[in-house]
Amino acid sequence: MINAKELSVAPGGLFRGGVEVEDAEIAGTVDGTLTVRGHLTVAATGRLLGKATCKRLRVEDGGQITGQLEMLSDKEVAIKTDKPA
């Protein structure tokens, strides 16, 4: 699984695999497992396939989500962002 600050998939772009990010903007296609601790935006041209977990979700008219979607609570986000000493 890839850990990153941000994921941005441009229109016509494809990301396949697993990623954990702070924020994501999907205007192309994401196929896999996506964990977003902050904001997930699926644009009108965006497609999300597989499993997604996020804190906040915005789907523009025309955006597609196919698969499993789970919303994170504030407590779950705090646990996921805690770093062991």
FENVEN-V607736 format. One record per pair of residues at least 4 apart in sequence whose ideal C-beta (glycine too) atoms are under 8 Angstrom apart, sorted by the first residue. I is the first residue (numbers start at 0). J is the second residue. D is the distance in Angstrom with one decimal. If there is no record, write none. Layout:
[[I/J/D] [I/J/D]]
This chain:
[[0/16/8.0] [0/17/4.2] [0/18/6.7] [0/19/6.0] [0/32/7.3] [1/16/6.9] [1/17/6.8] [1/18/4.5] [1/19/7.2] [2/18/7.6] [2/19/5.1] [2/20/7.6] [3/18/6.4] [3/19/7.6] [3/20/5.0] [3/21/8.0] [4/20/6.6] [4/21/5.2] [4/22/7.8] [5/20/5.8] [5/21/6.2] [5/22/5.3] [5/23/7.0] [5/24/7.9] [6/14/7.0] [6/18/5.7] [6/20/4.6] [6/22/7.7] [6/23/4.2] [6/24/7.4] [6/25/7.7] [6/29/7.7] [6/33/7.5] [6/35/7.9] [7/23/7.3] [7/24/5.0] [7/26/7.9] [8/12/4.5] [8/13/7.3] [8/14/5.2] [8/23/8.0] [8/24/7.4] [8/25/5.0] [8/26/6.1] [8/27/4.0] [8/28/6.9] [8/29/5.9] [8/45/7.3] [9/26/5.7] [9/27/5.6] [10/26/4.6] [10/27/5.7] [10/42/7.6] [10/44/4.6] [11/27/5.7] [12/26/7.4] [12/27/3.4] [12/28/7.2] [13/27/6.0] [13/28/4.9] [13/29/7.9] [13/30/7.0] [14/18/7.1] [14/27/7.4] [14/28/7.3] [14/29/4.9] [14/30/7.3] [14/31/7.2] [15/29/7.9] [15/30/4.7] [15/31/5.6] [16/31/4.8] [16/32/7.7] [17/31/5.3] [17/32/4.1] [17/33/7.6] [18/23/8.0] [18/31/7.4] [18/32/7.5] [18/33/5.9] [18/34/7.4] [19/34/4.2] [19/35/8.0] [19/36/7.6] [19/79/7.9] [20/33/7.7] [20/34/7.3] [20/35/5.7] [20/36/7.3] [21/35/7.4] [21/36/5.4] [21/37/4.9] [22/35/6.5] [22/37/4.5] [22/38/4.8] [22/39/7.5] [23/29/7.8] [23/33/6.5] [23/35/4.9] [23/38/7.6] [23/39/5.0] [23/40/7.1] [23/53/7.8] [24/40/4.7] [24/42/6.9] [25/29/5.4] [25/39/7.4] [25/40/6.9] [25/41/4.9] [25/42/6.5] [25/45/4.0] [25/46/7.5] [25/47/5.8] [25/62/7.7] [26/42/4.0] [26/43/8.0] [26/44/5.1] [26/45/5.1] [27/44/7.2] [27/45/6.7] [27/46/7.5] [28/45/7.5] [28/46/4.5] [28/47/7.9] [28/48/6.9] [29/33/5.7] [29/45/7.9] [29/46/7.3] [29/47/5.2] [29/48/6.9] [29/49/7.4] [29/51/7.9] [30/48/4.5] [30/49/5.8] [31/48/7.7] [31/49/4.9] [31/50/7.8] [32/49/5.9] [32/50/4.9] [32/51/7.8] [33/39/7.5] [33/47/6.9] [33/49/7.2] [33/50/7.3] [33/51/4.5] [33/52/7.3] [33/53/7.7] [34/51/7.7] [34/52/4.7] [34/53/7.5] [34/79/7.6] [35/39/4.3] [35/51/7.3] [35/52/7.0] [35/53/4.0] [35/54/6.7] [36/53/7.9] [36/54/5.9] [36/71/7.1] [36/76/5.2] [36/79/6.0] [36/80/6.1] [37/53/7.8] [37/54/5.6] [37/55/6.6] [38/53/7.6] [38/54/7.2] [38/55/4.7] [38/56/8.0] [38/57/7.0] [39/51/6.8] [39/53/4.0] [39/54/8.0] [39/55/6.9] [39/56/5.2] [39/57/7.2] [40/45/7.9] [40/57/4.7] [40/58/7.9] [40/59/7.5] [41/45/4.1] [41/46/7.8] [41/47/5.6] [41/56/7.8] [41/57/7.2] [41/58/4.6] [41/59/6.7] [41/62/3.7] [41/63/7.3] [41/64/6.3] [42/59/5.2] [42/62/5.9] [43/59/4.4] [43/60/6.0] [43/61/3.7] [43/62/5.7] [44/61/7.0] [44/62/7.7] [45/59/7.5] [45/62/4.7] [45/63/7.1] [46/62/7.6] [46/63/4.7] [46/65/7.3] [47/51/5.6] [47/62/7.9] [47/63/6.9] [47/64/4.7] [47/65/7.1] [47/66/7.2] [48/65/5.1] [48/66/5.7] [49/66/4.7] [49/67/7.5] [50/66/5.7] [50/67/4.6] [50/68/7.9] [50/69/7.7] [51/64/7.0] [51/66/7.1] [51/67/7.2] [51/68/5.2] [51/69/7.4] [52/68/7.7] [52/69/4.6] [52/70/7.6] [52/71/5.9] [53/68/7.7] [53/69/7.9] [53/70/6.6] [53/71/6.4] [54/70/7.2] [54/71/4.8] [54/73/7.9] [54/76/5.4] [56/68/7.5] [56/70/7.1] [58/62/4.3] [58/64/6.6] [64/68/5.9] [71/75/4.4] [71/76/5.1] [71/79/7.5] [72/76/7.1] [73/77/6.4] [74/78/6.6] [75/79/6.3] [76/80/6.3] [77/81/6.6]]
